[in-house]
Amino acid sequence: MPRKLVVANWKMHGNLASNQQLLDAYIQKLTPLKNTDVVVCVPYPYLAQAQSILQNTTIAWGAQNLSKDAVGAFTGEVSASMLKDFGASYVIIGHSERATAYCESDENIATKFMQAKSHGLTPILCVGETLIEREAGVMEMVVAKQIDTIMNMYGAAIFANTVVSYEPIWAIGSGLAASAEQAQSMHEFIRGRIACADKGAAASLKILYGGSVNPQNAVQLFAMPDIDGGLIGKCSLSASEFDGICRAAT
Ligand code: PGA
């Protein structure tokens, strides 16, 4: 059975003292974990702290965004090579909380995906539909466009050994997760879409589910054949809830 992947997305939460406590608790509860890889994506200023606390553990760390450019006069941006300097191995790309608030286009997101991949970071690409789009029955079209933009710009092989996280926007932070069947159906669609263009890339791709995952619903979600793990927001801020979710994956 392929290893599961559970990623904590701390969003804009934490401070030096609370991070230390939370990471210590993660280490105590989650290392080592059989059959499951654990990653924590922290706000930029805490990458050095994550590196110093996690470096000799089985927990990897990463960021929640990166610049679409490699270097230059881009005030406030952070490049892929800067993330590498702090030992990051993963980076979340195109999270809907950013895409909406900061007007990130599918093309911008695709360029960030390429930047991450070409610098040896594993991109975690977030895709998903709004409630209106689901009710209109166009959710697969919406997700297909997000995936196709990357395939059209860089070729399907770029998806090899990367991560896609299906995050229905209506499920994020709402307490209303997608059902295991709804998520499985979209995950199967995503894998199939990429497989049409590159079977090998689709087979090596991990597809996570994100949106109100908790220790209870994680059991059913992670039991689905195309759900390779989860991207966890709120519940990653509690070591015991995050532990419960990781154990559901194991
Ligand atoms: P949530 O966030 O678990 O708080 O719903 C998930 C996400 O935004 O990735």
Residues whose N, C-alpha, C, O or C-beta is under 5 A from the ligand:
A	BS01	PGA	N9 A171 I172 G173 S174 G210 G211 S212 V213 L231 I232 G233 K234 C235
